[in-house]
């Protein structure tokens, strides 16, 4: 039987990375240096080497995260915040160390501003429910962009149904760039909340959220939430410099486990919000007459959390910081340019989403005399070992905006290579040969 080895999983201290442009000159990064860290990348599909290009849906997991999860469940597993015995205290320490790693990773002022959730989706729902239902009314407006994921649309629609508030859309052009003049026009004293995606999962557009927050501060006092689900695995993040009121992301998009998410919120706002859920850990005391709520962050974390997931996310953050997000971003920018060039050479292929600032995502359709449905594209690519996502990518309004039912989407991560892009292009040629 394994014995508890206290201190075998030390917290790794890292200063928050300085923001950098993908074009900054940095020490060269090579995907081949990290690919052995991801066991699944050496597997085969239908007898072909796996070419995994669905990173916008979820990233693969490196050995360090897998080993951290295994060690937790085999040597460290206990419920947290409740036990006086050694195992529980150690599990609590590991979990809270992970919270502090996230604080430093995004440069929050205090670890109490870090709320663990299940996902970006739950983080947005927490804010919509707790802040939105208690603050918004009939004459108020919520602004979102026309390229939002369903998870940043539906929660606000629910709030509008419950409060009488109105949902307003910031439009975009045919390239997938937001119309910022329209955004400024929409801002008014009626604007009471703004929720923006930083990096579009369906188009790859990088939105200028820092500038959008600055303009919002000048024109209205509305809080701003940023959906950073796609951003955090590709670029450094400094929430203080960004000045976001809330910031949401998921562990599984950052090479971490599924089922763990993060909500950052400014402490004053989180303190002022009623609890999202009731139950264990979010209480200070309970009687049948009255309940007193716990302090932050626990007030917003009811019930037994995903302990292993939180610790595993901490390990994922250690990993990306050991490599350097700036180096990874510079490499991914180069790879995206290469992939854009290669796909642009394919007959009848149209890239959907050509914004001036893009990252990580290439959505496309095959048109011509006989358009090929994206689901058929995905099926044939799978036969060649190439994994891409097909469909609306939880962005049906985006598909409606571009008057298409769906796209095929190749989304890259730092472990992808130019050879894999070539394999994608070769597989698309077979699609055209069979169905074009």
Buried (B, 14 or more C-beta within 10 A) or exposed (E): EEEEEEEEBEBBEBEBBEBBEBEEEBEEBEBEEBBEBBEEBEEEBEEBBBBBBBBBBBBBBBBBBBEBBEBBEEBBEBBBBEBEEEBBBBBBBBBBBBBBBBBBBBBBEEBBBBBBBBBBBBBBBBBBBBBBBEBBEEEBBBBBBBBBBBBBBBBBBBBBEEBEBBBBBBEBEEEBBBBBEBBBEBBEEBBBBBBBBBBBBBBBBBBBBBEBBEBBEEBBEBBBBBBBBBBBBBBBBBBEEBBBBBBBBBBBBBBBBBBBBBBBBBBEBBEEBEBBEEEBBBBEEEEEEEBEBBEBBBBBBBEEBBBBBBBBBBBBBBBBBEBBBBBBBBBBBBBBEBBBEBBEEBEBBBBBBBBEEBBBBBBBBBBEEEEBBBEBBBEBBBBBBBBBBBBBBBBBBBBEBBEBBBBBBBBBBBBBBEEBBBBBBEBBBBBBEEBB
